[in-house]
Amino acid sequence: MISSVVKKTLVIVCLTLFITVTYATAQDTNNTANFFIESNPLHANIIIDGKPVIETTPALIKNLSAGTHKIGLRKEGFSPINFEVELKEAETSSVKVELSYGKIVLSISEAEKTIFPSLKNKELSSTILLPEGQYKFTLDDESVKITPTYPKEALLGGVTSLLAVSLFTTSLCTLIEIGNKGELLLPHSNFLVISESATVILGMTELALIIDKNHTMKNLEVYDTNFSENNREAAALLTEAQEKLAAGRLEESLSKYSEIISNYPDFNSIPEALYRTAKIHLITHNTNLAKSELSIIINNYPTPEVYDKACQTLAVLYFDLGDITKSKEIVEKMVFYDPLFSDTKEEIQKNGIESLIRNWAGFPEEEDAE
């Protein structure tokens, strides 16, 4: 039988462990931060502490542990970016990164078309992205042919030449031994063994280089690009859209914003264009379109400038539609980053979410009837 003293001791130990684990869990839960990450252009893949995440830029990473994190951004055609961020507990940080071309930008305006003979005569436009390296250009009246050079072509040529010399030397040594002895007998002379070994090593090296060359050329990626020009065109459209919106010409403004969203998917002002489009649709009573656009911002284009505003607008919209539960869910997604909502958290704690939404919607709490 276990004595009462032992039982009491076990109970105390269990309670102590429970309290310790509960406190540690609470500490771990609270020791988190939020992190906005943007890039220009958009849709860069994100790597956090060596692990890729599902989201692409722009993204809002919630409940990331406070402290130092290693961030990587990857987008095809642009140089990889790596940096560190220091996140403080219970705070929201943000960073915006300008990506730079990681390849050669080549503009050939004289030719009607650009052809890569080594890429099954792939035909491209006049502005392309090439991997860094050496190329041979052949220009005629109608096209320019670009032939890439294998980066280790000189090494491959040198190894091939040495292999030819080694094969010749091995053959010559073999003939000499046969000539001296009448037949080839083992063991060979040291010189023949050395030449044979060199031939085998050089042959394996040449084979490895040939395999690498074939792999490199097969995976050589060449891209049509007009990113800089596209950015300029999108920026001009954005200016036009804002001017027309300020003048009250809603339909014309909506047309410009829609053109940006449809034709320039990597433009870094897409979130702003989506938000303006949603607001115009609310004004013109296209509720379903506005709801969809605000949801796209929250789920796919969260940026510090529009995320909380999109949450607030969508919460009020659901409130007006009578869906209080959905409205509350949207408010709880807010990260209280925008200065316009700096008192939101305190107000929610004091009066509750529904009271806050009613104030946003312009319906203050009704006083109790006397």
Contacts in CASP RR format, 6 or more apart in sequence:
PFRMAT RR
TARGET T0000
AUTHOR 0000-0000-0000
METHOD contacts of the structure
MODEL  1
MISSVVKKTLVIVCLTLFITVTYATAQDTNNTANFFIESNPLHANIIIDG
KPVIETTPALIKNLSAGTHKIGLRKEGFSPINFEVELKEAETSSVKVELS
YGKIVLSISEAEKTIFPSLKNKELSSTILLPEGQYKFTLDDESVKITPTY
PKEALLGGVTSLLAVSLFTTSLCTLIEIGNKGELLLPHSNFLVISESATV
ILGMTELALIIDKNHTMKNLEVYDTNFSENNREAAALLTEAQEKLAAGRL
EESLSKYSEIISNYPDFNSIPEALYRTAKIHLITHNTNLAKSELSIIINN
YPTPEVYDKACQTLAVLYFDLGDITKSKEIVEKMVFYDPLFSDTKEEIQK
NGIESLIRNWAGFPEEEDAE
30 89 0 8 1.000
30 90 0 8 1.000
31 65 0 8 1.000
31 66 0 8 1.000
31 89 0 8 1.000
32 62 0 8 1.000
32 63 0 8 1.000
32 64 0 8 1.000
32 65 0 8 1.000
32 66 0 8 1.000
32 89 0 8 1.000
32 90 0 8 1.000
33 64 0 8 1.000
33 65 0 8 1.000
33 66 0 8 1.000
33 67 0 8 1.000
33 87 0 8 1.000
33 88 0 8 1.000
33 89 0 8 1.000
33 90 0 8 1.000
33 91 0 8 1.000
33 92 0 8 1.000
33 93 0 8 1.000
34 60 0 8 1.000
34 61 0 8 1.000
34 62 0 8 1.000
34 63 0 8 1.000
34 64 0 8 1.000
34 91 0 8 1.000
34 92 0 8 1.000
34 93 0 8 1.000
34 335 0 8 1.000
34 337 0 8 1.000
35 60 0 8 1.000
35 61 0 8 1.000
35 64 0 8 1.000
35 69 0 8 1.000
35 85 0 8 1.000
35 87 0 8 1.000
35 92 0 8 1.000
35 93 0 8 1.000
35 94 0 8 1.000
35 95 0 8 1.000
36 58 0 8 1.000
36 59 0 8 1.000
36 60 0 8 1.000
36 61 0 8 1.000
36 92 0 8 1.000
36 93 0 8 1.000
36 94 0 8 1.000
36 95 0 8 1.000
36 302 0 8 1.000
36 303 0 8 1.000
36 304 0 8 1.000
36 307 0 8 1.000
36 337 0 8 1.000
37 46 0 8 1.000
37 57 0 8 1.000
37 58 0 8 1.000
37 59 0 8 1.000
37 61 0 8 1.000
37 71 0 8 1.000
37 73 0 8 1.000
37 94 0 8 1.000
37 95 0 8 1.000
37 96 0 8 1.000
37 97 0 8 1.000
38 57 0 8 1.000
38 58 0 8 1.000
38 94 0 8 1.000
38 95 0 8 1.000
38 96 0 8 1.000
38 97 0 8 1.000
38 268 0 8 1.000
38 303 0 8 1.000
39 57 0 8 1.000
39 58 0 8 1.000
39 73 0 8 1.000
39 75 0 8 1.000
39 81 0 8 1.000
39 96 0 8 1.000
39 97 0 8 1.000
39 98 0 8 1.000
39 99 0 8 1.000
39 268 0 8 1.000
40 96 0 8 1.000
40 97 0 8 1.000
40 98 0 8 1.000
40 99 0 8 1.000
40 268 0 8 1.000
41 75 0 8 1.000
41 78 0 8 1.000
41 99 0 8 1.000
41 227 0 8 1.000
41 231 0 8 1.000
41 266 0 8 1.000
41 267 0 8 1.000
41 268 0 8 1.000
42 56 0 8 1.000
42 57 0 8 1.000
42 58 0 8 1.000
42 265 0 8 1.000
42 266 0 8 1.000
42 267 0 8 1.000
42 268 0 8 1.000
42 270 0 8 1.000
42 301 0 8 1.000
43 56 0 8 1.000
43 57 0 8 1.000
43 75 0 8 1.000
43 265 0 8 1.000
43 266 0 8 1.000
44 56 0 8 1.000
44 57 0 8 1.000
44 73 0 8 1.000
44 74 0 8 1.000
44 75 0 8 1.000
44 78 0 8 1.000
44 81 0 8 1.000
44 97 0 8 1.000
44 99 0 8 1.000
45 52 0 8 1.000
45 56 0 8 1.000
45 73 0 8 1.000
45 74 0 8 1.000
45 75 0 8 1.000
46 52 0 8 1.000
46 53 0 8 1.000
46 55 0 8 1.000
46 56 0 8 1.000
46 57 0 8 1.000
46 59 0 8 1.000
46 61 0 8 1.000
46 71 0 8 1.000
46 72 0 8 1.000
46 73 0 8 1.000
47 53 0 8 1.000
47 71 0 8 1.000
47 72 0 8 1.000
47 73 0 8 1.000
47 74 0 8 1.000
48 61 0 8 1.000
48 64 0 8 1.000
48 69 0 8 1.000
48 70 0 8 1.000
48 71 0 8 1.000
48 72 0 8 1.000
49 69 0 8 1.000
49 70 0 8 1.000
50 70 0 8 1.000
50 72 0 8 1.000
53 59 0 8 1.000
53 61 0 8 1.000
55 61 0 8 1.000
57 73 0 8 1.000
57 97 0 8 1.000
58 271 0 8 1.000
58 301 0 8 1.000
58 302 0 8 1.000
58 303 0 8 1.000
59 302 0 8 1.000
60 302 0 8 1.000
60 307 0 8 1.000
60 335 0 8 1.000
62 335 0 8 1.000
64 87 0 8 1.000
65 87 0 8 1.000
66 87 0 8 1.000
66 88 0 8 1.000
66 89 0 8 1.000
66 90 0 8 1.000
67 86 0 8 1.000
67 87 0 8 1.000
67 88 0 8 1.000
68 84 0 8 1.000
68 85 0 8 1.000
68 86 0 8 1.000
68 87 0 8 1.000
69 84 0 8 1.000
69 85 0 8 1.000
69 87 0 8 1.000
70 82 0 8 1.000
70 83 0 8 1.000
70 84 0 8 1.000
71 82 0 8 1.000
71 83 0 8 1.000
71 84 0 8 1.000
71 85 0 8 1.000
71 95 0 8 1.000
72 80 0 8 1.000
72 81 0 8 1.000
72 82 0 8 1.000
72 83 0 8 1.000
73 80 0 8 1.000
73 81 0 8 1.000
73 82 0 8 1.000
73 97 0 8 1.000
73 99 0 8 1.000
74 80 0 8 1.000
74 81 0 8 1.000
75 99 0 8 1.000
76 221 0 8 1.000
76 223 0 8 1.000
77 101 0 8 1.000
77 102 0 8 1.000
77 103 0 8 1.000
77 129 0 8 1.000
77 221 0 8 1.000
77 223 0 8 1.000
78 99 0 8 1.000
78 100 0 8 1.000
78 101 0 8 1.000
78 102 0 8 1.000
79 99 0 8 1.000
79 100 0 8 1.000
79 101 0 8 1.000
79 102 0 8 1.000
81 97 0 8 1.000
81 99 0 8 1.000
83 95 0 8 1.000
83 97 0 8 1.000
85 93 0 8 1.000
85 95 0 8 1.000
87 93 0 8 1.000
92 304 0 8 1.000
92 335 0 8 1.000
92 336 0 8 1.000
92 337 0 8 1.000
94 304 0 8 1.000
94 337 0 8 1.000
101 129 0 8 1.000
102 132 0 8 1.000
103 129 0 8 1.000
103 130 0 8 1.000
103 131 0 8 1.000
103 132 0 8 1.000
103 223 0 8 1.000
104 129 0 8 1.000
104 130 0 8 1.000
104 131 0 8 1.000
104 132 0 8 1.000
104 133 0 8 1.000
105 127 0 8 1.000
105 128 0 8 1.000
105 129 0 8 1.000
105 225 0 8 1.000
106 127 0 8 1.000
106 128 0 8 1.000
106 129 0 8 1.000
106 130 0 8 1.000
107 126 0 8 1.000
107 127 0 8 1.000
108 114 0 8 1.000
108 126 0 8 1.000
108 127 0 8 1.000
108 144 0 8 1.000
109 126 0 8 1.000
110 139 0 8 1.000
110 144 0 8 1.000
111 126 0 8 1.000
111 139 0 8 1.000
111 142 0 8 1.000
111 143 0 8 1.000
111 144 0 8 1.000
112 142 0 8 1.000
112 143 0 8 1.000
113 123 0 8 1.000
113 124 0 8 1.000
113 142 0 8 1.000
113 143 0 8 1.000
113 144 0 8 1.000
114 123 0 8 1.000
114 124 0 8 1.000
114 125 0 8 1.000
114 126 0 8 1.000
114 128 0 8 1.000
114 143 0 8 1.000
114 144 0 8 1.000
114 146 0 8 1.000
115 121 0 8 1.000
115 122 0 8 1.000
115 123 0 8 1.000
115 124 0 8 1.000
115 143 0 8 1.000
115 144 0 8 1.000
115 145 0 8 1.000
115 146 0 8 1.000
116 122 0 8 1.000
116 124 0 8 1.000
116 145 0 8 1.000
116 146 0 8 1.000
116 147 0 8 1.000
116 148 0 8 1.000
116 222 0 8 1.000
117 145 0 8 1.000
117 147 0 8 1.000
118 147 0 8 1.000
118 148 0 8 1.000
118 217 0 8 1.000
118 220 0 8 1.000
119 220 0 8 1.000
119 222 0 8 1.000
122 222 0 8 1.000
124 222 0 8 1.000
124 224 0 8 1.000
125 224 0 8 1.000
125 226 0 8 1.000
127 224 0 8 1.000
127 225 0 8 1.000
127 226 0 8 1.000
127 229 0 8 1.000
128 222 0 8 1.000
128 223 0 8 1.000
128 224 0 8 1.000
128 225 0 8 1.000
129 222 0 8 1.000
129 223 0 8 1.000
129 224 0 8 1.000
129 225 0 8 1.000
130 146 0 8 1.000
130 148 0 8 1.000
130 222 0 8 1.000
131 148 0 8 1.000
131 220 0 8 1.000
131 221 0 8 1.000
131 222 0 8 1.000
133 148 0 8 1.000
133 149 0 8 1.000
133 151 0 8 1.000
134 148 0 8 1.000
134 149 0 8 1.000
134 151 0 8 1.000
135 146 0 8 1.000
135 147 0 8 1.000
135 148 0 8 1.000
135 149 0 8 1.000
136 146 0 8 1.000
136 147 0 8 1.000
136 149 0 8 1.000
137 144 0 8 1.000
137 145 0 8 1.000
137 146 0 8 1.000
138 144 0 8 1.000
138 145 0 8 1.000
138 146 0 8 1.000
138 147 0 8 1.000
139 145 0 8 1.000
148 217 0 8 1.000
148 220 0 8 1.000
150 156 0 8 1.000
150 213 0 8 1.000
150 216 0 8 1.000
150 217 0 8 1.000
151 216 0 8 1.000
152 209 0 8 1.000
152 212 0 8 1.000
152 213 0 8 1.000
153 213 0 8 1.000
155 209 0 8 1.000
156 206 0 8 1.000
156 209 0 8 1.000
156 210 0 8 1.000
156 213 0 8 1.000
159 202 0 8 1.000
159 203 0 8 1.000
159 205 0 8 1.000
159 206 0 8 1.000
159 209 0 8 1.000
160 206 0 8 1.000
162 202 0 8 1.000
163 199 0 8 1.000
163 202 0 8 1.000
163 203 0 8 1.000
163 206 0 8 1.000
166 195 0 8 1.000
166 198 0 8 1.000
166 199 0 8 1.000
166 202 0 8 1.000
167 199 0 8 1.000
169 195 0 8 1.000
169 198 0 8 1.000
170 192 0 8 1.000
170 195 0 8 1.000
170 196 0 8 1.000
170 198 0 8 1.000
170 199 0 8 1.000
173 188 0 8 1.000
173 189 0 8 1.000
173 191 0 8 1.000
173 192 0 8 1.000
173 195 0 8 1.000
174 184 0 8 1.000
174 192 0 8 1.000
177 184 0 8 1.000
177 185 0 8 1.000
177 188 0 8 1.000
177 189 0 8 1.000
177 192 0 8 1.000
178 184 0 8 1.000
187 193 0 8 1.000
188 196 0 8 1.000
227 266 0 8 1.000
230 264 0 8 1.000
230 266 0 8 1.000
230 267 0 8 1.000
231 264 0 8 1.000
231 267 0 8 1.000
233 264 0 8 1.000
234 260 0 8 1.000
234 263 0 8 1.000
234 264 0 8 1.000
234 267 0 8 1.000
234 269 0 8 1.000
235 267 0 8 1.000
235 269 0 8 1.000
237 256 0 8 1.000
237 259 0 8 1.000
237 260 0 8 1.000
237 264 0 8 1.000
238 256 0 8 1.000
238 260 0 8 1.000
238 269 0 8 1.000
238 272 0 8 1.000
238 273 0 8 1.000
240 256 0 8 1.000
241 253 0 8 1.000
241 256 0 8 1.000
241 257 0 8 1.000
241 260 0 8 1.000
241 273 0 8 1.000
241 276 0 8 1.000
242 253 0 8 1.000
242 276 0 8 1.000
244 250 0 8 1.000
244 252 0 8 1.000
244 253 0 8 1.000
244 256 0 8 1.000
245 253 0 8 1.000
245 276 0 8 1.000
245 280 0 8 1.000
250 280 0 8 1.000
250 283 0 8 1.000
250 284 0 8 1.000
253 276 0 8 1.000
253 280 0 8 1.000
254 277 0 8 1.000
254 280 0 8 1.000
254 281 0 8 1.000
257 273 0 8 1.000
257 274 0 8 1.000
257 276 0 8 1.000
257 277 0 8 1.000
257 280 0 8 1.000
258 277 0 8 1.000
260 267 0 8 1.000
260 269 0 8 1.000
260 270 0 8 1.000
260 273 0 8 1.000
261 270 0 8 1.000
261 273 0 8 1.000
261 274 0 8 1.000
261 277 0 8 1.000
264 270 0 8 1.000
267 273 0 8 1.000
270 301 0 8 1.000
271 297 0 8 1.000
271 301 0 8 1.000
271 302 0 8 1.000
271 303 0 8 1.000
271 305 0 8 1.000
271 306 0 8 1.000
272 305 0 8 1.000
272 306 0 8 1.000
274 293 0 8 1.000
274 296 0 8 1.000
274 297 0 8 1.000
274 301 0 8 1.000
274 306 0 8 1.000
275 293 0 8 1.000
275 294 0 8 1.000
275 297 0 8 1.000
275 306 0 8 1.000
275 309 0 8 1.000
275 310 0 8 1.000
277 293 0 8 1.000
278 289 0 8 1.000
278 290 0 8 1.000
278 293 0 8 1.000
278 294 0 8 1.000
278 297 0 8 1.000
278 310 0 8 1.000
278 313 0 8 1.000
279 290 0 8 1.000
279 313 0 8 1.000
281 287 0 8 1.000
281 289 0 8 1.000
281 290 0 8 1.000
281 293 0 8 1.000
282 290 0 8 1.000
282 313 0 8 1.000
282 317 0 8 1.000
287 317 0 8 1.000
287 321 0 8 1.000
290 313 0 8 1.000
290 317 0 8 1.000
291 314 0 8 1.000
291 317 0 8 1.000
294 310 0 8 1.000
294 313 0 8 1.000
294 314 0 8 1.000
294 317 0 8 1.000
295 314 0 8 1.000
297 306 0 8 1.000
297 307 0 8 1.000
297 310 0 8 1.000
298 307 0 8 1.000
298 310 0 8 1.000
298 311 0 8 1.000
298 314 0 8 1.000
298 330 0 8 1.000
298 333 0 8 1.000
304 337 0 8 1.000
304 338 0 8 1.000
305 338 0 8 1.000
307 334 0 8 1.000
307 335 0 8 1.000
307 337 0 8 1.000
307 338 0 8 1.000
308 334 0 8 1.000
308 335 0 8 1.000
308 336 0 8 1.000
308 337 0 8 1.000
308 338 0 8 1.000
308 340 0 8 1.000
308 341 0 8 1.000
309 338 0 8 1.000
309 340 0 8 1.000
311 330 0 8 1.000
311 331 0 8 1.000
311 333 0 8 1.000
311 334 0 8 1.000
312 331 0 8 1.000
312 334 0 8 1.000
312 341 0 8 1.000
312 360 0 8 1.000
314 330 0 8 1.000
315 327 0 8 1.000
315 328 0 8 1.000
315 330 0 8 1.000
315 331 0 8 1.000
315 357 0 8 1.000
315 360 0 8 1.000
316 327 0 8 1.000
316 357 0 8 1.000
316 360 0 8 1.000
316 361 0 8 1.000
318 324 0 8 1.000
318 326 0 8 1.000
318 327 0 8 1.000
318 330 0 8 1.000
319 327 0 8 1.000
319 357 0 8 1.000
319 358 0 8 1.000
319 360 0 8 1.000
319 361 0 8 1.000
320 361 0 8 1.000
324 354 0 8 1.000
324 357 0 8 1.000
327 357 0 8 1.000
328 353 0 8 1.000
328 354 0 8 1.000
328 357 0 8 1.000
331 348 0 8 1.000
331 353 0 8 1.000
331 356 0 8 1.000
331 357 0 8 1.000
332 353 0 8 1.000
334 341 0 8 1.000
334 344 0 8 1.000
336 342 0 8 1.000
336 344 0 8 1.000
336 345 0 8 1.000
344 356 0 8 1.000
347 355 0 8 1.000
347 356 0 8 1.000
348 356 0 8 1.000
355 365 0 8 1.000
358 364 0 8 1.000
358 365 0 8 1.000
END
